[in-house]
Structures are given as C-alpha cells and as structure tokens.
C-alpha cells in the first residue's frame, strides 16, 4: 500500500498554483491566521500572501479571498502590507462593492507611526479609483500634504491628481490645487516640489477648458518668479523632475534679452549631463528662447553640437537613434553649421540599419563644395554593403548629392561605375538616379547614354529600374542606335511585363521614338498601341487610347503633346513641407521628432491638444474649448531663420511629391488639343483629357467654345465679392489642411504687431488666443513674438484683403478691455 502523502506536500508551490482548490485552501489558511498572535504568525501570513499574489499573477481569480485578505491586513510587517495593498488595488476596481471593506484599515494605516506605511496606505487609497469612495479620500490627502515625512507629501501630491480624475468637483471643492501650489513654492524636498508641479499642470490644464481662473493659474506657472525659483533648484531634482522643469522653462516668455541669458547661464551645465533626456530638454529651452535672436540662435547650434555628438557615441543603439533623430532635425534646418563634422556621421560596422539610414540622410544634407569628395567616397564604399537596404540608400544618397551640386563630373563617373557592379539592385537604383541627373543636367547625356546603352533590359528585374531605362530609350533614342529595336523587343514581351509602371513608360517611350525615328519605330508603335488598348489595367488602356486618338487627329499635335521641348528641372519637389518641419521642430524632444510627423498625426483624439475630432474621426474641428489646450511655443518666423535654412529650403517647392521620389510635372498647353478631338470623344473619354486649365462648374456662363478660345466676344463682369463672415465652428481634415496649405498660392503677406497695451497684457499666449477666438479666429499653434508676419492663402484670393482687415482689427483690440 502506498504511503500517505503529508498534507503539507499537497499544497502547490507559489510558482505552480492549482486553481480553485488552491484558492479555497488559501482562504482557509487566511481565516486561521486572522487575529493570530502566535510568534511565527507574521511569517506565515507573508508566505500565504506570496501564494495569493502568485495565483493573481498567473491569472487565477482570487477575488473570493478579498474579505480574508482584509482581515489579515492588521500587521506591522511592511512586506506583507505591500502585498496586501497590491491585492486590494487590483481587485477593488473590478469589485467596487468589496472596496468598501478596505476603507477602515487603509484609513487606519494612513495614521500609522511608520511614514512608509502611511505613504503606501495613502497611495493604495488613491488607487482604488471608485467614485463612491471619494468622500474618504479628501481628509487623508489634506493631512498627507501637511505630513512631516517628505515621502508621504510626495505621495499626497500625486494623489491629488488621481482624485481630480475620479471626481474633479471634490478636488476643486477641497481646494487641493491651492495647497499644491503653496507646497510647491515652500517645500524643501525637491521631489515633493516636482510632484506638485506635475499635478498642478495636469489639473489646471484639464480644468482650463471650463474655468477662466484655471487658465489664469496656468499663466502663473509660466511667470518669472515660478520659473526662476524652479531653475535655481534644478540641481536638486531627479532626472525626471529636471525634464519636467525644463519643459516648463521652454514655454516661458522672457520680457527682455537679459532674462534669456540668465536662463541660459543657469542651464549651461545641464548640457554636460549624463542623461540624454536632460540634455535634449535643455537644448529645447535654448532653441525656443533664442528663436527671435538669429545670431544667438546660430551660436546655440554651435554650442549644442558637441553634447549631441557625445550622446550619439554613448549608450545603446536605441538611445543613439533617439538622439540622432533630433540631430537630424537640426541638420536639416542648418546643414551648413554641421558641414565640418561630417565624419561624425560616417556609418560604423556595428551600427544597426536604422541608425545607418539616418546617418546617410544627414551626410546627404551637409554635403557642400568643401566635403563632397570625401562624403561621396565614403558613400561609394557602402554601395557594396551586404545589407541591401543600406546599399540602396547609399546609392540614392550619392544621387541626391549630385542633384544638389553644380560640379557633378566626379559624381557622375562614380554613378556610372555602379553599373559595372553586376548587381540587379545596384543597377536599378543607379538607372533611376541617372534618369534624374539627365533631367537636371541634359549636357551629360552623351557620357551617360554611352554607358547605359550597353545594359540589356533582360538583366533588369526591378520595375523602377526598367522604367528608368525605357525612359532614356525614348528620350534619347536619337543618340542610341539600337533604341527602336530594344523597345520593339520589349513590346513583344508585353504580356510578360506585370508592372503597370513599366507598360506606361513603354507606351510613352515608343511614341517619343516614333517622332524621332519614324521608319524604324512604326511597326513597334502599332503593336504597342494595340497591346495598350487591350490591356486590362485602366491607366494603361486610357493612355493608349489617348495616344491613338491624338495620332488620329493630327500627328503634329501629338508630337507637341507627347514630346514637347523641355527645360532642365532646376529643383526637385521636397517630400515634406516647410510648415510640417516647423511643426515638428516646435515639438522638439518628443516622439514627433522620432516619427518625423506632428503629434496630431499619430496620437489618440483625446491627446491631440487643440484638435477635436468628430465621431467619424475624419473631420478636424478647431473648437473654442479645445484651444485652451493649444500647443505652446509654436513659432513660424521664417524671416528670422533665413540664416539657418539650407539652400534647398529657400527654393520654391512648387508641387509636393506624395510618393517620396523626386518628381516634376510637365503640363501640355491647353491650346494643343483641338475642338474636333474633344468633340469626337464619348463623355467618359472626354473626362480623361485634362488640358491643365482651371475647372469650371456646370453653372458657369462660359461655353465649351469659350474655354477653348473659340469666338469669345465678351467677358462677363465678375460680381462683387460678398461680405466676409467668419465661421464660428470651422471643420477641416488635418491632411486636407496640410495639403491645401502646400498647394495654394500666397494671396497676401503683411507684417502686424501688437499695440503697447496688447503687449503689456500678453502674459501668456492663452490670453491672446482666447481674445482671437472671441473674434472667430482660431489658433492651431502659438509662440512668442511682438511682431508677426501674416501670410494668407485662400481658394478665393479676393477674400485675402477682407480677412487681413478683420485680423488686424481684432489684434488691435487686444488689451483695450
């Protein structure tokens, strides 16, 4: 007969809970230990509590033991207390009816002689998050803010913010914000001061939407006495608290330059801090305070280079990447200031791919006449990298540098050498770059075509590389002896080409080749149009039909449309607007810099600050209440930052590319398409022809003949513009706003400034924002400056003057009431 197993051996170990039977066993043991005064009772409670926490961690429902856990909470053992508080905090939210059982022992522990137990009990009491128990929180919090122990005061300061989230009314009625403010300005403990500041910011920011008094209290946080008081104590704060104080300082509006220099002198040693977050927060303060001081702003860039480069080389790759993202933003704004430090951005063998990619972008940005040779030489070494994405990026970087420079002789030779590497991805990337170079530097066509002509299209598998080769075959077919025959072979394999991009380029290239070498291309053109007209892809079919009807109408007109005289492309479109870059810069030291997009594009709607979203999450509403949480320190002062902008930033961007590649657009003149061609189209076909002109509604007084310039005898007098009335609740999709701002032309530019009374009343951007909102002028971003440059863009440019008058009238009234 098997021996009997001792009962002690039947119990599961803490790491191997056994479910319901285990919970029942734990409840029984807890009942036996409740009120026990045995010498080893505390040790037994601790062991049982450990098993309860182990079951809870494993996902077993131990809420049935709630009453027994509360009964066993009467102990002086701190470890047992912590486990009890953890258990109560987890299950009180899921079982509010049981939470009432914990109030007595938590309130009793809040009066314990041990400050550690008082603090733990107060934290657990505030973490219950049960609205029915709010009345039991106010007294312990009020007492905790006056506790002689700094640990308890620190817990109470955070607890006030928790109480506000549970019941804002109870928090305000108990006057806890006023107690927090007094404690922040008088408490000797730095961590208590930091917790008070954090809670005050959270409470007043949320309360400002409904209370003018809270908005004024926020302004007092940004006042000189509070900011300088905190900055003078900054060395006493923890790293987290230092970042909090520095973020507050970045929103401070100094009254004169002396205050700016005083703050910078106070924070000079923070640039040498070992923590990267503190360094980045300090840099943000320096950059934002000196935005209106161009010379000093440039000196700040010089000063912050060394700390940032030191942080890049120290720490983990993830930390280096976060710092590099901020350095990348600064490099893009002021590339000439970093041009002498180009070797700091060379890729190391141990760098991860995401770090290498960022360094390649910065090397491209800082390349100039003095360092181009060294940078291109380094980039060419990366072209043979075993990491294919990095090799691709390095080749693109060489091409981008070539597009930025005027003396591209050596760079073109390097690019052409890539074609001899006999690697498919290298050949494809190089062909795309050669195509872009020929669009900007047509004078290099003979040297490039001599090398490109030796490349077989059969050896190119990537669609974009094959499309670039086909483009060159059509554009320079007169210089490439075999161009018609190469295109003909490609047409013969039309059905095997799965990329619509390649088929579209092939259609256009054969058309161009036909106009330059008709006898040799006539057969290929017929086959190409036949294949295109029977193609299942809509774009390919429509382009083939368009070309066919152009040729049917007049070959001369078709040549002027398909192969017109072209000018060299001077500037390729930037993929990111300057306004977007400014918005990201204003959100320095945040995830916006890492993601390279403003925060409203990746945050949830409740955290988007000044943006209110409708239920369908598609419309952006700039509402009056939402403006109370407006993002501060937004400054768009292009006239003050010209010194820090690269040459490409100063160029007129024109059309924005949406696919990330360098593109330009050629629009055929509208008079090249005759009336007989349009009249021969079906309604569906006619809609495919875009003459590049404006779009008119069906209610327009102009007939189709008038649009084509046929028989226009009288120009109707435009009606007078209606009186301008501003919408009190504008709704605009954020993506549409950014796109329209980049597309619309500038209608009016003026400089405006505040009156002396307005400048005296400008204690904080919030006051001016609220004043402008009362005049139905909404604010998305704000900053500090007594003067502003007003730039107006509108669908109807005639309304610009009227809006300017309304804007300046509202601005002149600020501070008079």
QUICORKA-V297702 format. One record per helix or strand of 2 or more residues. SS is the DSSP state (alpha for helix, beta for strand). FROM is the first residue (numbers start at 1). LEN is the number of residues. If there is no record, write none. Layout:
ss->SS from->FROM len->LEN
ss->SS from->FROM len->LEN
//
This chain:
ss->alpha from->7 len->4
ss->alpha from->20 len->14
ss->alpha from->41 len->17
ss->alpha from->63 len->9
ss->alpha from->78 len->17
ss->alpha from->96 len->14
ss->alpha from->115 len->12
ss->alpha from->131 len->6
ss->alpha from->138 len->7
ss->alpha from->150 len->17
ss->alpha from->168 len->6
ss->alpha from->176 len->11
ss->alpha from->190 len->18
ss->alpha from->212 len->10
ss->alpha from->224 len->9
ss->alpha from->234 len->3
ss->alpha from->239 len->12
ss->alpha from->257 len->16
ss->alpha from->276 len->14
ss->alpha from->294 len->20
ss->alpha from->317 len->17
ss->alpha from->335 len->11
ss->alpha from->353 len->14
ss->alpha from->372 len->11
ss->alpha from->388 len->17
ss->alpha from->409 len->10
ss->alpha from->424 len->17
ss->alpha from->442 len->11
ss->alpha from->457 len->3
ss->alpha from->463 len->13
ss->alpha from->483 len->10
ss->alpha from->494 len->3
ss->alpha from->500 len->17
ss->alpha from->518 len->16
ss->alpha from->538 len->16
ss->alpha from->555 len->8
ss->alpha from->578 len->9
ss->alpha from->591 len->5
ss->alpha from->599 len->3
ss->alpha from->605 len->3
ss->beta from->612 len->2
ss->beta from->620 len->2
ss->alpha from->626 len->4
ss->alpha from->638 len->3
ss->alpha from->642 len->3
ss->alpha from->647 len->4
ss->alpha from->670 len->3
ss->alpha from->675 len->5
ss->alpha from->683 len->4
ss->alpha from->704 len->4
ss->alpha from->734 len->10
ss->beta from->746 len->8
ss->alpha from->756 len->6
ss->alpha from->765 len->10
ss->beta from->787 len->7
ss->alpha from->797 len->16
//
